[in-house]
Amino acid sequence: MTAAIAAGRMLPVVVLEDASAAAPLADALVAGGLRSVEVTFRTAAAADAIRAMSTNPDLLVGAGTVLSPAQVDQAAEAGAKFVLSPGFSPNVVKRCQELGLPIFPGVATATEIQMALDAGLEIVKFFPAEQLGGIPMIKALAAPFRSVRFIPTGGVNTGNLADYLAVPSVFAVGGTWMVAPDLLRAGKWDEVTALTAAAVAAARPAPEA
């Protein structure tokens, strides 16, 4: 599962108000070259959107903004294959581990990273990345925690994407620009595909000379 995320190195962070947009969005992301997506539990449509997107065999669908064990259960029932949370919740982590669902908890401090390590987790979400200090903060936290890999989310965009991905401790990045709510509301799937393809291209390592 983590291999699919690592291969693309990007997680589109989706907020869907209408689950009917989920299937065409899944097709648009796959057409752009991505194979994984995070659907956030910020709207009532989240579970239905995860269920619809999970029918696409080429897409690995996870649940984001998961705040409680009950939401873990909803995500799992809908077909989510992994879970992200904005902070570290022992109860959310425990429920995910009981269900065998990979969990990437949010961290902002060394204390939370140690809590993640205590729980047997080495991939964490760094959120909100830019507001917490961005790349310099990730490098500072990575120094004592050499086994930890980060998924910075929050403020990552086309202007700093390559810089984040150049950091050895960055596992993948989370972003919203290719799945901006106005694009989804307008059903601009060709534009989603184009933005996704451009992001995928930007995430590729530069060829060696």
C-alpha positions in Angstrom: 0.0 0.0 0.0 2.7 2.5 1.0 4.5 1.6 -2.2 1.7 3.1 -4.3 1.9 6.4 -2.4 5.7 6.4 -2.6 5.6 5.8 -6.3 3.5 8.9 -7.0 4.9 10.9 -4.1 1.8 13.0 -4.0 -1.6 12.7 -2.3 -4.3 15.0 -3.7 -6.3 16.1 -0.7 -10.0 16.1 -1.7 -12.9 17.9 -0.2 -16.1 16.8 -2.0 -19.5 18.3 -1.3 -21.3 16.0 -3.7 -20.5 12.3 -3.9 -21.7 12.2 -7.5 -18.5 13.9 -8.5 -16.4 11.1 -7.0 -16.3 8.7 -9.9 -15.3 11.3 -12.6 -12.8 12.7 -10.2 -11.2 9.3 -9.8 -11.0 8.9 -13.6 -9.4 12.4 -13.9 -6.7 11.7 -11.3 -5.8 8.3 -12.9 -5.7 9.9 -16.3 -3.3 12.4 -14.9 -1.0 9.7 -13.7 -1.8 9.5 -10.0 -2.7 6.2 -8.2 -3.6 7.4 -4.7 -5.8 10.0 -3.2 -7.0 11.3 0.2 -10.7 12.0 0.6 -11.3 14.1 3.7 -14.0 13.7 6.3 -14.7 17.4 6.2 -18.1 16.9 4.5 -21.1 14.6 4.9 -20.3 13.2 1.4 -17.0 11.7 2.4 -17.9 8.1 3.0 -20.0 7.9 -0.2 -17.2 9.6 -2.1 -14.7 7.0 -0.8 -17.1 4.2 -1.7 -17.5 5.5 -5.3 -13.8 6.2 -5.9 -12.8 2.8 -4.5 -14.6 1.1 -7.4 -11.8 2.4 -9.7 -9.3 -0.5 -9.8 -6.4 1.9 -10.6 -6.8 4.1 -7.6 -5.8 3.6 -3.9 -8.3 5.6 -1.9 -7.6 6.8 1.7 -9.6 8.7 4.3 -8.3 12.0 5.7 -9.3 14.4 8.5 -10.3 11.3 10.5 -10.8 12.4 14.1 -12.5 9.5 15.9 -12.7 5.7 16.0 -16.2 6.0 14.7 -14.9 7.8 11.6 -12.2 5.1 11.2 -15.1 2.5 11.1 -17.0 4.6 8.5 -13.9 4.9 6.4 -13.1 1.2 6.5 -16.7 0.3 5.7 -16.6 2.6 2.7 -13.5 0.9 1.4 -10.6 3.2 2.4 -7.2 1.5 2.3 -5.4 4.0 4.6 -6.2 6.8 7.0 -4.7 10.2 7.8 -5.5 12.4 10.7 -4.5 16.1 11.3 -3.1 15.3 14.7 -2.0 12.3 16.8 -5.0 10.6 18.4 -4.1 7.4 20.3 -7.7 6.2 19.9 -7.7 6.7 16.2 -4.3 5.0 15.8 -5.5 2.1 18.0 -8.7 1.5 16.0 -6.8 1.6 12.7 -4.3 -0.9 13.9 -7.1 -3.1 15.2 -8.6 -3.1 11.6 -5.2 -3.5 9.9 -5.6 0.0 8.3 -2.3 1.9 7.7 -2.5 5.2 9.6 -0.5 8.3 9.0 -1.1 10.6 12.0 -0.5 14.3 12.0 2.5 15.6 13.9 3.8 19.1 14.6 6.4 18.5 17.4 9.1 16.0 18.5 6.8 14.8 21.2 4.1 13.7 18.7 6.8 12.0 16.6 7.9 10.0 19.6 4.3 9.0 20.3 4.1 7.8 16.7 7.2 5.8 17.1 5.9 4.3 20.4 2.9 3.2 18.4 5.1 1.5 15.8 4.6 4.1 13.1 7.4 5.7 11.0 5.4 7.6 8.4 3.6 10.7 9.7 1.7 13.6 8.3 3.4 17.0 8.9 0.5 19.4 9.2 0.1 22.3 8.5 3.5 22.2 6.9 4.2 25.8 5.8 2.7 27.3 8.9 4.9 25.1 11.1 8.1 26.2 9.4 8.1 24.1 6.2 11.3 22.5 4.9 13.7 23.8 7.6 11.4 22.4 10.3 11.2 19.0 8.6 15.0 18.9 8.3 15.3 19.8 12.0 12.9 17.1 13.1 14.4 14.5 10.8 17.8 14.9 12.4 17.1 13.1 15.6 14.4 10.9 14.1 16.3 9.3 11.3 13.8 6.5 10.6 10.8 8.8 10.3 9.3 9.8 6.9 7.0 12.8 6.5 4.0 13.7 4.4 4.0 17.5 4.5 0.5 18.9 3.9 -0.7 22.5 4.1 0.8 25.2 1.9 2.5 22.8 -0.5 2.0 24.0 -4.1 3.6 24.0 -7.6 6.1 26.6 -6.4 7.6 24.6 -3.6 6.7 21.0 -4.6 10.1 20.1 -6.0 11.9 21.6 -3.0 9.8 19.5 -0.5 10.3 16.3 -2.6 14.1 16.9 -2.6 14.2 16.5 1.1 15.3 12.8 1.8 13.0 12.4 4.8 9.9 13.4 2.8 7.9 10.3 1.8 5.2 12.2 -0.2 3.4 15.5 -0.2 -0.3 16.3 0.2 -1.8 19.1 -1.9 -5.1 20.6 -3.0 -4.2 22.6 -6.1 -5.0 19.9 -8.6 -8.3 19.2 -6.8 -9.4 22.7 -5.9 -13.0 22.8 -4.7 -14.0 25.3 -7.5 -12.7 22.8 -10.2 -14.7 20.0 -8.6 -17.9 22.0 -8.3 -17.6 23.0 -11.9 -16.8 19.5 -13.1 -13.6 20.6 -14.9 -12.2 17.1 -15.1 -9.9 17.9 -18.0 -8.3 20.7 -16.0 -7.9 18.3 -13.0 -6.2 15.8 -15.2 -3.9 18.5 -16.7 -2.9 19.9 -13.3 -2.4 16.3 -12.0 -0.2 15.4 -14.9 1.9 18.6 -14.5 2.4 17.8 -10.8 3.4 14.2 -11.5 5.9 15.5 -14.0 7.3 18.0 -11.5 7.6 15.2 -8.9 9.8 13.0 -11.1 13.5 13.1 -10.3 15.6 15.1 -12.7 17.5 12.8 -15.2 21.1 12.4 -14.5 23.5 14.2 -16.8 
